[in-house]
Amino acid sequence: MLIGELARVSGVSARLLRYYEAQGLLEARRGSNGYREYDEEAVVVVRQIRALLDAGLSTEVIRAVLPCVRGELPEFEWCVDVRAIMDRELAIAEERIAEMQRSRSTLAGYLAQS
C-alpha cells in the first residue's frame, strides 16, 4: 500500500509516517516509481508505535523495544534487555511524577499564603 493509504487506514498523517521511517521505526520499500510501498503489517506496526508513544516512550526507546512487540495492544515478548529498558523507563516516569508533585505542593503553598 502507498503512504496515503497507510495514513488513511492507520489514522496517522503521511508526514508522521515519514518521520517514523526516518527514526528507524517503520520500513518501506520503494517502487520503480520511487513511491514508498508498505506491506499490510505496517498498519499494526504504526498502531504499536502510537501505543508506545502514548505510554511516554521516546522514539529511541521504541526503536530498541519494537522488535519485541507483538500485536496492536501491544504485548511484549521479553527479549534480552527489554525488561531492563522498560524498568528504566518506568523509573524515569515515576521520578517525573514525583517532581511534578513537588512542584504542585510548592505552588499550592504559594497560593495558600495569599
The 8 nearest C-alpha neighbors of each residue, nearest first, counted from 0:
[[1, 37, 36, 4, 38, 5, 2, 39],
 [0, 2, 36, 4, 3, 35, 37, 5],
 [1, 3, 5, 4, 6, 13, 35, 0],
 [4, 2, 6, 5, 1, 7, 13, 0],
 [3, 5, 7, 6, 2, 1, 8, 0],
 [6, 4, 2, 8, 7, 3, 9, 1],
 [7, 5, 11, 3, 12, 4, 9, 13],
 [6, 8, 4, 10, 5, 9, 3, 11],
 [7, 9, 5, 6, 10, 4, 42, 11],
 [10, 8, 6, 11, 7, 42, 5, 45],
 [11, 9, 7, 6, 8, 12, 5, 46],
 [12, 10, 6, 9, 15, 13, 16, 7],
 [13, 11, 6, 14, 15, 16, 10, 7],
 [12, 14, 16, 6, 15, 2, 17, 3],
 [13, 15, 17, 12, 16, 18, 11, 19],
 [16, 14, 18, 12, 17, 13, 19, 11],
 [15, 17, 13, 19, 18, 14, 20, 12],
 [16, 18, 20, 14, 15, 19, 21, 13],
 [19, 17, 15, 21, 20, 16, 22, 14],
 [20, 18, 22, 16, 24, 21, 17, 25],
 [19, 21, 25, 17, 23, 18, 22, 24],
 [20, 22, 18, 19, 23, 17, 24, 25],
 [23, 21, 19, 20, 24, 18, 58, 62],
 [24, 22, 20, 21, 25, 19, 62, 26],
 [25, 23, 19, 20, 22, 62, 26, 61],
 [26, 24, 20, 19, 23, 27, 44, 41],
 [27, 25, 20, 24, 28, 23, 37, 41],
 [28, 26, 37, 36, 35, 29, 25, 20],
 [27, 29, 36, 35, 30, 37, 26, 34],
 [28, 30, 35, 33, 34, 36, 27, 31],
 [29, 31, 33, 32, 34, 36, 35, 28],
 [30, 32, 33, 29, 34, 35, 28, 36],
 [31, 33, 30, 34, 29, 35, 36, 28],
 [34, 32, 30, 29, 31, 35, 28, 36],
 [35, 33, 30, 29, 32, 36, 1, 31],
 [36, 34, 29, 27, 28, 1, 2, 30],
 [35, 37, 1, 28, 0, 27, 29, 34],
 [38, 36, 0, 27, 41, 1, 28, 35],
 [37, 39, 40, 41, 0, 36, 27, 42],
 [38, 40, 41, 42, 37, 0, 43, 5],
 [41, 39, 42, 43, 38, 44, 37, 45],
 [42, 40, 44, 39, 43, 38, 45, 37],
 [43, 41, 45, 40, 44, 9, 39, 46],
 [44, 42, 46, 40, 41, 45, 71, 47],
 [43, 45, 41, 47, 46, 42, 48, 40],
 [46, 44, 48, 42, 47, 43, 41, 49],
 [45, 47, 49, 43, 44, 48, 71, 50],
 [48, 46, 44, 50, 45, 71, 49, 73],
 [47, 49, 45, 51, 46, 50, 52, 44],
 [48, 50, 52, 46, 47, 51, 53, 45],
 [51, 49, 53, 47, 52, 48, 46, 54],
 [50, 52, 54, 48, 53, 49, 56, 47],
 [51, 53, 49, 55, 56, 54, 50, 48],
 [52, 54, 50, 55, 51, 49, 56, 48],
 [55, 53, 51, 52, 56, 50, 49, 57],
 [56, 54, 52, 53, 57, 51, 92, 88],
 [55, 57, 52, 54, 51, 60, 61, 58],
 [58, 56, 60, 59, 61, 55, 52, 51],
 [57, 59, 61, 60, 62, 56, 22, 52],
 [58, 60, 62, 57, 61, 63, 22, 56],
 [61, 59, 63, 57, 62, 58, 56, 64],
 [60, 62, 58, 64, 63, 59, 65, 57],
 [61, 63, 59, 60, 65, 24, 64, 58],
 [64, 62, 60, 61, 65, 59, 66, 81],
 [63, 65, 61, 67, 66, 62, 81, 60],
 [64, 66, 68, 67, 62, 61, 63, 24],
 [67, 65, 64, 68, 63, 62, 69, 78],
 [68, 66, 76, 65, 64, 75, 78, 69],
 [69, 67, 75, 65, 74, 66, 76, 73],
 [68, 70, 74, 73, 75, 67, 71, 76],
 [71, 69, 73, 72, 74, 68, 43, 47],
 [70, 72, 73, 47, 43, 46, 69, 74],
 [73, 71, 70, 74, 47, 50, 69, 46],
 [72, 74, 71, 70, 47, 69, 68, 75],
 [73, 75, 69, 68, 72, 70, 76, 71],
 [76, 74, 68, 77, 67, 69, 73, 78],
 [75, 77, 67, 78, 68, 74, 69, 81],
 [78, 76, 75, 81, 82, 79, 67, 80],
 [77, 79, 81, 76, 67, 80, 82, 75],
 [78, 80, 81, 77, 82, 83, 67, 76],
 [81, 79, 83, 82, 84, 78, 77, 85],
 [82, 80, 84, 83, 78, 79, 77, 64],
 [81, 83, 85, 84, 80, 86, 77, 79],
 [84, 82, 86, 80, 81, 85, 87, 79],
 [85, 83, 81, 87, 82, 86, 80, 88],
 [84, 86, 88, 82, 87, 83, 89, 81],
 [87, 85, 83, 89, 84, 88, 82, 90],
 [88, 86, 90, 84, 85, 89, 83, 91],
 [87, 89, 85, 91, 90, 86, 92, 84],
 [90, 88, 92, 86, 91, 87, 85, 93],
 [89, 91, 93, 87, 88, 92, 94, 86],
 [90, 92, 88, 94, 89, 93, 87, 95],
 [93, 91, 89, 95, 94, 90, 88, 96],
 [92, 94, 96, 90, 95, 91, 89, 97],
 [93, 95, 97, 91, 96, 92, 98, 90],
 [96, 94, 98, 92, 97, 93, 99, 91],
 [95, 97, 93, 99, 94, 98, 100, 92],
 [96, 98, 94, 100, 95, 99, 101, 93],
 [99, 97, 95, 101, 96, 100, 94, 102],
 [98, 100, 102, 96, 101, 97, 103, 95],
 [99, 101, 103, 97, 102, 98, 96, 104],
 [102, 100, 98, 104, 99, 103, 105, 97],
 [103, 101, 99, 105, 100, 104, 106, 98],
 [102, 104, 100, 106, 101, 105, 107, 99],
 [105, 103, 107, 101, 102, 106, 108, 100],
 [104, 106, 108, 102, 103, 107, 101, 109],
 [105, 107, 109, 103, 108, 104, 102, 110],
 [108, 106, 104, 110, 109, 105, 103, 111],
 [107, 109, 111, 105, 106, 110, 104, 112],
 [110, 108, 106, 112, 107, 111, 105, 113],
 [111, 109, 107, 112, 108, 113, 106, 105],
 [110, 112, 108, 109, 113, 107, 106, 105],
 [113, 111, 110, 109, 108, 107, 106, 105],
 [112, 111, 110, 109, 108, 107, 106, 105]]
